[in-house]
Amino acid sequence: MKPETNRIEYKQQLTEDLEKESIAFLNYHEGGVMYIGIDKTGKAVGVHDIDGDMLKIKDRLKNNISPSCMGLFDVATEEIESKNVIKITFASGTEKPYYIKKLGMSEKGTFIRIGTAAEPMPVRMIETLFAKRTRNSIGKINSPNQNLTFRQLKIYYEGVHKELNQQFASNLELLTEDGKFNYVAYLLADVNGTSIKVAKYKGLDRVDLMENNEYGYCSLVKATQQVLDRMEVENITLAQITPRERIEQRIWNQVALREAVINAIVHNDYTSEVPPKFEFFDDRIEITSFGSLPQGMTENEFFEGYSIPRNKELMRVFRDLDMVEHLGSGIPRILRAYGRECFKFTENFLRMTFPAVLELNEQDTEQVTVQVDAKKSTNSQVDTKNTVQDTEQDTEQDTEQVKKLVRALSESILSTNEIMSLLGLKHRPTLLYDYLKPALKQGLIEMTIPNKPNSPLQKYQLTLLGKQLKEKMQS
């Protein structure tokens, strides 16, 4: 295990310091992770009563910390060195400073993470944070309608084998301090005024609107599922039958698309009553949510998965219903399929733009074949049935461009821009279809990221077969 850091804390067993260490992470701008069952040297020792300790942790964090930190932490089990340990993941809270309820907002009850320790927070910092505390959150805004019902929400909870008892409104933080339904309750109620728009355009701009659907005026959980279902319909599977096999591929990465939908809905700023929207174009999908980066978070921290939930109450409900994974996991999942350039931050909005991997035409289905061949070349660089002479003969049949590409590539791993510079090319499609595509098809070059052919980090290198051909051409 890694040593303790400003974001990692080890506890050999559950101790009285749980609240203190937890508060330090909640007040820290990056949050953190605490492991129970690992000693200070990083050696896993395990937890004897793991189920009992997990219940104690949730109960203590729920009842002993103020403001409420529900929705800001995950408690899970993890196997390390064949030992079962408890992992508690904390997000940075938006209602700082957090403190031990019975000790109050004082140096004795308020802590901050400094290095690998939880230190008392100075009075001046407590006063500064309290002055900046987010007060205009949907948990503190009264619902415009107090006559709310939650039949849909109860059905979704029953679907994951959980029940909402008579105190569910209080337990899920659907009430303001004066006991009225808050705006979170309004969003989760059977009937509300919130609607999520899903539009489809013909072409590449917003001129020709083909469809304009609205999913909402019901529980936000139900509306989210309706949007996800619509995404599944639009995200069709394209197929191409080649001489070797049947190739299938979705237009958009399923995992990334689902995470993007959930993130846009859960982290949308509803205080201005502006819902997220989803727009389909011929070459992309755009997902726009209101509210840019949370206060105090940088773009790098956002991309690295640090979590500051804008709506911790919604986050908790969606986690209860298994609609979201662990804290901070959504953005890294999206980045596995799409690069940072797919995100655009403005003063008031966050937009995610996912390009369509394929279009419904012959050119793109050919590109699928190239991608599959490239993957095969990674797994088996040299086909024992082929010889360098056979490959050279095939190259001559394609064009002289492949030979130029092979001659230009050395032992280096090069990007498309670097290859274009070496070959003196200015037209990217020329490089793709006259050079890279036939070279990939013959197994002379390979992608460094074969599972993500369109990755902005994609580079190319000679295979063993390509190196052999290059040596022959130079001899």
PATOR-766822 format. One record per residue (C-alpha): residue in three letters; x, y, z. Coordinates in steps of 0.25 Angstrom, whole numbers. Layout:
<recs>
REC,res,u,v,w
REC,ALA,X,Y,Z
...
</recs>
This chain:
<recs>
REC,res,u,v,w
REC,MET,0,0,0
REC,LYS,4,14,-2
REC,PRO,8,22,10
REC,GLU,-1,32,17
REC,THR,-3,45,9
REC,ASN,-12,57,11
REC,ARG,-23,49,4
REC,ILE,-21,35,10
REC,GLU,-22,31,25
REC,TYR,-20,17,31
REC,LYS,-27,12,43
REC,GLN,-23,-1,49
REC,GLN,-37,-2,55
REC,LEU,-49,7,57
REC,THR,-46,17,68
REC,GLU,-52,29,75
REC,ASP,-44,38,65
REC,LEU,-54,34,53
REC,GLU,-62,47,54
REC,LYS,-49,56,55
REC,GLU,-42,50,43
REC,SER,-55,50,35
REC,ILE,-58,64,38
REC,ALA,-43,68,34
REC,PHE,-46,61,20
REC,LEU,-60,68,18
REC,ASN,-53,82,21
REC,TYR,-41,79,12
REC,HIS,-43,84,-2
REC,GLU,-39,70,-9
REC,GLY,-47,61,1
REC,GLY,-40,48,4
REC,VAL,-40,33,7
REC,MET,-39,26,20
REC,TYR,-36,11,22
REC,ILE,-40,3,34
REC,GLY,-32,-10,36
REC,ILE,-19,-5,31
REC,ASP,-8,-1,41
REC,LYS,1,12,40
REC,THR,12,4,32
REC,GLY,2,1,21
REC,LYS,0,-14,24
REC,ALA,-14,-19,23
REC,VAL,-18,-26,37
REC,GLY,-33,-27,33
REC,VAL,-46,-24,41
REC,HIS,-52,-35,50
REC,ASP,-66,-30,50
REC,ILE,-67,-23,36
REC,ASP,-82,-23,35
REC,GLY,-84,-17,50
REC,ASP,-73,-7,48
REC,MET,-79,-2,35
REC,LEU,-92,0,42
REC,LYS,-85,7,53
REC,ILE,-78,16,43
REC,LYS,-90,20,36
REC,ASP,-98,23,49
REC,ARG,-87,31,55
REC,LEU,-85,40,43
REC,LYS,-100,42,41
REC,ASN,-102,46,55
REC,ASN,-89,52,61
REC,ILE,-85,62,50
REC,SER,-92,76,46
REC,PRO,-96,80,36
REC,SER,-101,67,31
REC,CYS,-91,60,23
REC,MET,-100,50,17
REC,GLY,-98,48,2
REC,LEU,-83,52,4
REC,PHE,-77,39,7
REC,ASP,-77,24,3
REC,VAL,-74,12,12
REC,ALA,-70,0,4
REC,THR,-62,-13,7
REC,GLU,-49,-16,-1
REC,GLU,-39,-28,-1
REC,ILE,-25,-24,1
REC,GLU,-14,-34,3
REC,SER,-25,-45,5
REC,LYS,-31,-37,16
REC,ASN,-44,-30,16
REC,VAL,-43,-15,20
REC,ILE,-53,-4,20
REC,LYS,-51,8,11
REC,ILE,-58,21,14
REC,THR,-58,31,2
REC,PHE,-60,46,6
REC,ALA,-64,57,-4
REC,SER,-61,71,0
REC,GLY,-73,77,6
REC,THR,-80,90,1
REC,GLU,-85,95,15
REC,LYS,-71,96,22
REC,PRO,-68,97,33
REC,TYR,-72,83,37
REC,TYR,-71,80,52
REC,ILE,-74,70,63
REC,LYS,-88,73,67
REC,LYS,-86,72,82
REC,LEU,-74,81,82
REC,GLY,-79,92,73
REC,MET,-73,100,63
REC,SER,-60,103,71
REC,GLU,-45,99,70
REC,LYS,-49,87,79
REC,GLY,-59,81,69
REC,THR,-54,86,55
REC,PHE,-43,80,48
REC,ILE,-35,82,35
REC,ARG,-25,72,28
REC,ILE,-11,77,28
REC,GLY,-1,67,23
REC,THR,-5,53,29
REC,ALA,-11,59,41
REC,ALA,-25,64,45
REC,GLU,-22,78,52
REC,PRO,-31,87,59
REC,MET,-36,98,50
REC,PRO,-32,112,54
REC,VAL,-43,121,58
REC,ARG,-41,131,47
REC,MET,-42,120,37
REC,ILE,-55,115,43
REC,GLU,-61,129,42
REC,THR,-56,131,28
REC,LEU,-62,118,24
REC,PHE,-75,120,31
REC,ALA,-77,133,24
REC,LYS,-75,127,10
REC,ARG,-84,115,14
REC,THR,-93,111,2
REC,ARG,-107,115,7
REC,ASN,-115,115,-6
REC,SER,-115,100,-8
REC,ILE,-127,92,-12
REC,GLY,-127,86,2
REC,LYS,-130,99,8
REC,ILE,-140,104,-2
REC,ASN,-155,102,1
REC,SER,-163,94,-9
REC,PRO,-173,103,-17
REC,ASN,-183,92,-14
REC,GLN,-184,85,0
REC,ASN,-195,75,-4
REC,LEU,-185,65,-9
REC,THR,-186,50,-11
REC,PHE,-175,40,-14
REC,ARG,-181,27,-19
REC,GLN,-171,27,-31
REC,LEU,-159,28,-22
REC,LYS,-164,17,-13
REC,ILE,-166,8,-25
REC,TYR,-151,10,-29
REC,TYR,-146,8,-15
REC,GLU,-154,-5,-14
REC,GLY,-148,-9,-27
REC,VAL,-134,-10,-21
REC,HIS,-140,-17,-8
REC,LYS,-141,-5,1
REC,GLU,-153,1,7
REC,LEU,-156,16,11
REC,ASN,-162,16,25
REC,GLN,-170,28,31
REC,GLN,-158,36,34
REC,PHE,-152,35,20
REC,ALA,-154,50,18
REC,SER,-145,53,29
REC,ASN,-135,42,27
REC,LEU,-133,46,12
REC,GLU,-132,61,16
REC,LEU,-145,65,9
REC,LEU,-149,75,19
REC,THR,-144,89,23
REC,GLU,-140,93,37
REC,ASP,-154,97,40
REC,GLY,-160,84,35
REC,LYS,-165,87,21
REC,PHE,-162,80,9
REC,ASN,-150,86,2
REC,TYR,-147,87,-13
REC,VAL,-140,73,-13
REC,ALA,-154,67,-9
REC,TYR,-160,75,-20
REC,LEU,-151,69,-30
REC,LEU,-153,55,-25
REC,ALA,-168,56,-24
REC,ASP,-178,49,-33
REC,VAL,-182,63,-39
REC,ASN,-174,75,-41
REC,GLY,-171,86,-51
REC,THR,-157,81,-56
REC,SER,-155,75,-70
REC,ILE,-142,70,-76
REC,LYS,-142,73,-91
REC,VAL,-136,63,-102
REC,ALA,-135,69,-116
REC,LYS,-131,63,-129
REC,TYR,-126,72,-141
REC,LYS,-124,69,-155
REC,GLY,-110,73,-159
REC,LEU,-99,79,-151
REC,ASP,-106,91,-145
REC,ARG,-119,95,-138
REC,VAL,-126,100,-150
REC,ASP,-134,87,-154
REC,LEU,-141,82,-142
REC,MET,-146,68,-144
REC,GLU,-151,64,-130
REC,ASN,-153,71,-117
REC,ASN,-157,62,-106
REC,GLU,-158,65,-91
REC,TYR,-157,56,-80
REC,GLY,-161,60,-66
REC,TYR,-172,66,-58
REC,CYS,-170,54,-50
REC,SER,-160,49,-40
REC,LEU,-146,52,-45
REC,VAL,-142,38,-43
REC,LYS,-153,33,-53
REC,ALA,-149,45,-62
REC,THR,-135,40,-62
REC,GLN,-138,26,-65
REC,GLN,-147,31,-77
REC,VAL,-135,39,-82
REC,LEU,-126,27,-81
REC,ASP,-136,19,-89
REC,ARG,-136,29,-100
REC,MET,-121,29,-100
REC,GLU,-121,14,-102
REC,VAL,-130,15,-114
REC,GLU,-122,26,-121
REC,ASN,-109,19,-118
REC,ILE,-111,8,-128
REC,THR,-101,-3,-131
REC,LEU,-95,-3,-145
REC,ALA,-91,-16,-152
REC,GLN,-82,-19,-163
REC,ILE,-79,-33,-169
REC,THR,-65,-35,-173
REC,PRO,-59,-47,-179
REC,ARG,-53,-50,-166
REC,GLU,-65,-47,-156
REC,ARG,-77,-39,-152
REC,ILE,-72,-26,-146
REC,GLU,-82,-18,-137
REC,GLN,-80,-5,-130
REC,ARG,-88,5,-123
REC,ILE,-89,20,-128
REC,TRP,-85,25,-114
REC,ASN,-78,18,-102
REC,GLN,-89,12,-93
REC,VAL,-82,14,-80
REC,ALA,-78,28,-83
REC,LEU,-91,32,-88
REC,ARG,-99,27,-76
REC,GLU,-89,34,-67
REC,ALA,-90,47,-74
REC,VAL,-105,46,-73
REC,ILE,-105,43,-58
REC,ASN,-95,54,-55
REC,ALA,-102,64,-63
REC,ILE,-115,62,-56
REC,VAL,-110,59,-42
REC,HIS,-100,71,-42
REC,ASN,-109,81,-49
REC,ASP,-111,94,-42
REC,TYR,-126,94,-40
REC,THR,-126,107,-31
REC,SER,-129,115,-44
REC,GLU,-139,105,-49
REC,VAL,-131,102,-61
REC,PRO,-131,87,-64
REC,PRO,-120,79,-73
REC,LYS,-123,77,-87
REC,PHE,-118,66,-97
REC,GLU,-116,69,-112
REC,PHE,-114,59,-123
REC,PHE,-107,64,-136
REC,ASP,-102,56,-148
REC,ASP,-88,55,-143
REC,ARG,-89,57,-128
REC,ILE,-97,58,-116
REC,GLU,-97,70,-106
REC,ILE,-100,69,-92
REC,THR,-102,82,-85
REC,SER,-104,85,-70
REC,PHE,-106,98,-63
REC,GLY,-95,102,-53
REC,SER,-80,101,-56
REC,LEU,-69,96,-46
REC,PRO,-73,96,-32
REC,GLN,-66,108,-24
REC,GLY,-52,105,-21
REC,MET,-50,94,-31
REC,THR,-40,95,-42
REC,GLU,-41,88,-56
REC,ASN,-30,78,-52
REC,GLU,-37,74,-39
REC,PHE,-49,72,-47
REC,PHE,-43,63,-57
REC,GLU,-35,55,-46
REC,GLY,-48,51,-40
REC,TYR,-48,60,-27
REC,SER,-63,61,-23
REC,ILE,-71,73,-18
REC,PRO,-85,68,-20
REC,ARG,-94,80,-23
REC,ASN,-107,73,-19
REC,LYS,-102,64,-8
REC,GLU,-117,60,-5
REC,LEU,-119,55,-19
REC,MET,-106,48,-19
REC,ARG,-110,40,-7
REC,VAL,-123,36,-13
REC,PHE,-117,32,-27
REC,ARG,-106,24,-19
REC,ASP,-117,17,-11
REC,LEU,-123,13,-24
REC,ASP,-110,8,-30
REC,MET,-111,18,-41
REC,VAL,-97,24,-38
REC,GLU,-84,17,-34
REC,HIS,-74,22,-24
REC,LEU,-72,37,-21
REC,GLY,-63,43,-32
REC,SER,-63,31,-41
REC,GLY,-72,37,-52
REC,ILE,-62,47,-59
REC,PRO,-51,36,-59
REC,ARG,-60,27,-66
REC,ILE,-64,37,-77
REC,LEU,-49,40,-79
REC,ARG,-46,26,-82
REC,ALA,-54,27,-95
REC,TYR,-53,42,-98
REC,GLY,-42,52,-95
REC,ARG,-43,65,-87
REC,GLU,-45,73,-100
REC,CYS,-60,68,-100
REC,PHE,-62,76,-87
REC,LYS,-65,91,-88
REC,PHE,-67,100,-76
REC,THR,-73,114,-77
REC,GLU,-77,123,-66
REC,ASN,-91,117,-64
REC,PHE,-91,104,-72
REC,LEU,-83,91,-73
REC,ARG,-85,84,-87
REC,MET,-80,70,-91
REC,THR,-79,67,-106
REC,PHE,-77,53,-110
REC,PRO,-74,51,-125
REC,ALA,-81,39,-132
REC,VAL,-70,28,-134
REC,LEU,-77,24,-147
REC,GLU,-87,29,-156
REC,LEU,-97,21,-164
REC,ASN,-89,20,-177
REC,GLU,-79,11,-184
REC,GLN,-67,19,-181
REC,ASP,-69,18,-166
REC,THR,-72,3,-167
REC,GLU,-59,1,-174
REC,GLN,-53,9,-162
REC,VAL,-58,-2,-152
REC,THR,-51,-12,-160
REC,VAL,-38,-5,-159
REC,GLN,-40,-3,-144
REC,VAL,-42,-18,-142
REC,ASP,-30,-21,-151
REC,ALA,-22,-12,-143
REC,LYS,-26,-19,-130
REC,LYS,-22,-32,-136
REC,SER,-9,-27,-140
REC,THR,-6,-24,-126
REC,ASN,-10,-37,-121
REC,SER,-2,-44,-132
REC,GLN,8,-36,-139
REC,VAL,13,-46,-148
REC,ASP,5,-56,-156
REC,THR,13,-68,-158
REC,LYS,7,-70,-171
REC,ASN,12,-57,-177
REC,THR,26,-54,-181
REC,VAL,32,-40,-183
REC,GLN,32,-43,-198
REC,ASP,17,-45,-198
REC,THR,15,-32,-190
REC,GLU,24,-24,-199
REC,GLN,16,-29,-211
REC,ASP,3,-25,-205
REC,THR,9,-11,-202
REC,GLU,12,-9,-216
REC,GLN,-2,-13,-220
REC,ASP,-8,-2,-211
REC,THR,1,10,-214
REC,GLU,15,16,-211
REC,GLN,9,24,-199
REC,VAL,10,12,-190
REC,LYS,25,10,-193
REC,LYS,27,25,-190
REC,LEU,20,23,-177
REC,VAL,29,11,-173
REC,ARG,42,18,-177
REC,ALA,38,30,-169
REC,LEU,35,23,-156
REC,SER,47,19,-148
REC,GLU,47,13,-134
REC,SER,39,25,-129
REC,ILE,24,25,-125
REC,LEU,18,37,-133
REC,SER,5,44,-133
REC,THR,-3,47,-146
REC,ASN,2,62,-146
REC,GLU,17,57,-144
REC,ILE,15,47,-156
REC,MET,8,58,-165
REC,SER,20,67,-162
REC,LEU,30,56,-166
REC,LEU,23,53,-179
REC,GLY,20,67,-182
REC,LEU,5,65,-182
REC,LYS,-5,76,-179
REC,HIS,-18,68,-181
REC,ARG,-22,59,-170
REC,PRO,-32,50,-178
REC,THR,-20,48,-188
REC,LEU,-12,42,-177
REC,LEU,-23,34,-171
REC,TYR,-28,27,-184
REC,ASP,-15,27,-193
REC,TYR,-5,24,-182
REC,LEU,-10,19,-169
REC,LYS,-22,11,-173
REC,PRO,-15,2,-183
REC,ALA,-3,0,-173
REC,LEU,-12,-4,-162
REC,LYS,-19,-13,-171
REC,GLN,-6,-21,-174
REC,GLY,-1,-21,-160
REC,LEU,11,-12,-163
REC,ILE,8,-2,-152
REC,GLU,-1,-2,-140
REC,MET,-8,7,-131
REC,THR,-3,10,-117
REC,ILE,-18,10,-112
REC,PRO,-25,0,-120
REC,ASN,-37,0,-112
REC,LYS,-39,15,-114
REC,PRO,-36,18,-129
REC,ASN,-41,32,-128
REC,SER,-34,36,-115
REC,PRO,-26,49,-116
REC,LEU,-15,42,-109
REC,GLN,-14,32,-121
REC,LYS,0,29,-127
REC,TYR,6,19,-137
REC,GLN,18,10,-137
REC,LEU,24,0,-146
REC,THR,20,-15,-144
REC,LEU,31,-25,-145
REC,LEU,26,-28,-159
REC,GLY,27,-13,-162
REC,LYS,42,-13,-157
REC,GLN,45,-25,-165
REC,LEU,40,-18,-177
REC,LYS,47,-6,-174
REC,GLU,60,-13,-173
REC,LYS,58,-20,-186
REC,MET,55,-7,-193
REC,GLN,68,-1,-188
REC,SER,77,-13,-192
</recs>
